[in-house]
Every structure is written in C-alpha cells, then in structure tokens.
C-alpha cells in the first residue's frame, strides 16, 4: 500500500477557494518570524494586518496570497490558546493559509462527507469550521476548512456528501473567524484522533515531527507549486 502522499500526488490539482481564480493568480507570502516587514506593523490590530495582505496582493498583481505550511510564526503570541506557558508555545503552522476577501466561496477538495463541524470561538481560534471525511482506496483521511462564515455551518448535517469542487461555504470576516484577516486555513489530516469539528492547526516544536507526519503538506493536493 502506497502512502497517502503518493496517492494525493496522482490527483489533478484541487481548488479549495473560488474556482474562477487560477493558480497563476496566487502569490506566495511569508508570514514567518523571519519577515521583517511584519515587525513594522502592529499585527495585533487585525485591520493593519489585513491592509498589509491587501497591499501585498495588489503589489504582486495577484488575487490570493498563500503559504504557511511548516512555518514558524509570531502571529499567535497575542492569543492565550497558543501560549499556555513559554515551554508549551504553539507557533508552527501545519496547514496552508489562502488569504482572500471574506465571502469568497470555499470548495470541497475531494469527494467526501461531513464528519463534523463547530464554531470554535475565541481570539485566535478557527471560528466556524468544517471537517470532511474522505475514503480513497485503502486510505481514510480528513480535510479541515477553518475561518468560515457562520452561514457555512447553519443547517449543516453530519454525513452530508459533497463532490470535489462543490461549494462548502464562504469565508468569514474578523468578527467571526478568530479575529484574523479573512482567509481559509486548509489542512489534511490522517488521524483526526478525538477531535470533532476541530484539530490543531499550529503545534509546538517538540511535537512537530508527529504533526508533519499526521498532516501532510496540503500542496500535495492543491498543487499550487511543485514539491
């Protein structure tokens, strides 16, 4: 049996936001601690950060900024859910972020069904979140869609089937998405463990090896850039 990564490599590219936006209209963005430009703005103020992203996208003649897998960030220091103690700080991102305006359609990455959903409230959290379950060949795995609008989970039912490319919902704004600039957090998960409508999207350096194995690079599926 081949690995999940090998299986995902055989698929044609998936889109998880607005199908009318081509991948050549995406631009990579560095949100890591090494980005000196971020140190010049107050990222605790969501509007300042949102303006930074908007200007960055315009500067690069793009429509979507993306990136973040296995990226160490300082953006989470403002929220206690990532920093219970210094030794337990979670600051390494293990999904991919697709930064684009609120209201943008969010699409199912592959055929699947609703495993769970939840409104994960609180500063820095996902806000409305959907988890799809996928069964392909001998592989059972999950995809997570975080920072959605409240309307995306209204009336949703566990077990509802979605086809690849079908609209799951829309992106939320800072009032509902954990107080972030609008974006989709997309993550592939092999073992969801005990989680329901949720799964860690940021980890501590001491658990990084586990999460990199359990949460493969989403670009295996999205194919925005070669890996």
N, C-alpha and C positions, 0 to 999 in steps of 0.2 A: 504493500500500500504506500503510495507516494504521500509526501507531506501536503498539508493544506496550502502552503505557499506555492508548491509546484502546481497544484490544481488551479489556484487562482490565476497563475501565470498563463494558463491555457485559455482563459476567458477573454472575450473582447472587452475593450475599455468600458467601465461603468461610469455613469454620471450620477451624482447624488444631490446636485442642485440644478436648477433651471436648465432644461435640456437644450434651450436655444443658445446657450453660451458655450462656445467651442473652447477646447483646452488651450488653443493658441491665444485666447483672451485671458488666460490666467497668468499671474506673475508670482514667483516665489517671494516670500517675505521672511525676514529673520526677526523673530520675537525673543531671541535668547538673551541671556545676560551679557553677551558679547556685543550687542548692538548699541553703540554709543549714542545713537540718535534717541533711543528710548530714554536714556538717562537725562535728556534735555527737556523732556515733557513730564508732566505730572500724570503718570498712568493710573493713579488712584482716582483721578477725575475721568469718568468714562467718556464724556464728550471730548476731552482733549485727545484721548487715545483714538476715539472714533474719527476725529478730524485728521489725525496722523495717517490712519489707514486710507481714508478717502483721498487725501492728497497723494499718498504713495501710489495708489491705483491709477489716478489721473496722470501722474508723472510718467508712469510706465505704459500709458495708453492701453490699459487693461480694464477688465470688469470685475475680476475676482483676485484677491490675494490668498495664497495658500501656503501651508507648511506646518512645521511643528513636531513631526514625529521624532522621538528621542531627543528632544530639545530641552535644555535646562533653562528655566526662566525665572525672572524676579517678579513677574506679574502677580504671583499668588501671595506675596508677603502681606498684602492688606487683609487677607481673609483668615480667620482663625481655624477654618476647617482644614486648611493645608499646613498649619503651623501649631499643632498642639504643644510641641516642645521643639527646641532647636535640633535635637537629635532625630526627631521624627518628621522634620520638614519634608513635605512633598512638593517638589518643584521641577520634576522631569516629565514632560508631556508625552503621552504614549498613544495619542491618536493624531489625526490631521485636522487642522482648522481651515475652513473655507470662509473667508471674510467677504461679505457682500451685504447689500442692504436688507433690512427687515422686510418681511412679506415675500421674500424670494421662495419659490416652490422648492421643497425638499423631496427627493425621489428615492425609491427603494433601490438599493444597489444590486440586488439579485431577487429572484423569486423567493418568497418566504412568507411567514405568517407572524402575526403579532404574538410575541412571547409575553411582553409586559410593557407597561408604561407608567409614568409617575410625574408629578410636578415636584421636582427636587428643589425646594425653595431655599433661600438664604444667600447672602453675599458670596459670590464666587462659585456657587453651585450651578448645576445644569439648567435649572428651571424645567419646563416641560421636556420630557424625554421619552423616546420610543425605542424599544429593543425588538428587532426582528430575529426569528429563528430560521435557519437555513439547513436543509439536508441535501447534500450533493454527494452522490456515490456513497462512499463509506464515511463521509465527514459530516458531522453535525457541529454547527458553529453559529455565531450570532453577529449582528451588526447593530451598533448603537448610534442614535441620532439625538444629539443634545443641543439645548438652547433654542427650542422651538417656540412657537406661539401657543397660547392657551387653547386656541381654537383647534390646534392639531390633535389634542388628546380628548377633546369634548366628544362624547358619544362613542369613543373608540372601544372595540371589544377584543379581548384576548382570543386568538385563534383566527382572526380575520386574515384572509390571504391577500397578498399584494404581488403583482408581477414586477419584474425588473423594469425600472423606468417609470413606474406608476407613482403619482403624487401621494406622499405620506402626509404632508402637512406643509407648513410655511415657517420661516424663521421669525423668531420673536425679537423684540427690542429690549433695551436695557431695563425696562420696568418689570420684565418677567423672566429674563434669561440669566439671572445671577449678577446683573449689573455689569455687562460686558458690551463692547461694540458688537453689533449683530454679526453672528457667524454660526456656521454649523460645525460642531465637534463630531467627527465621524471616526468610528473605531471598530476594528474587527476583533472578536473575542472567541477563543477556542472553548474555554471552560468558564461559564458565567458564574460558577460557584453558587453561593446562596443569594445572589443579588436579584432584585426584582425591580424593573424599571430604572435601573441604575447600575453603574460599575465604575470603579476608579478610572479616571482619565489622566491622572497625574500621580506619580509614585515617588518614593524615597530612593536615594541612590543605593541603599542596602537591599532593596527589593527589585532593582532594575532588571536584573537577569531574568527573574521569573516573569515579569510583565512583558519584556520584549519577546519572550518565547510564547506567552499566552496571548499576546496581542500583536500579530504580525503587522508589518508596515502596510497601511491602507493602500499605498501606491501599487502593491501587487495587483490590486483590483481596479483602482482608478486609472492607473497608467498615465498620469499627468506628466511624469518624467521617467526616464529609464532608471532602473535599479538593477 
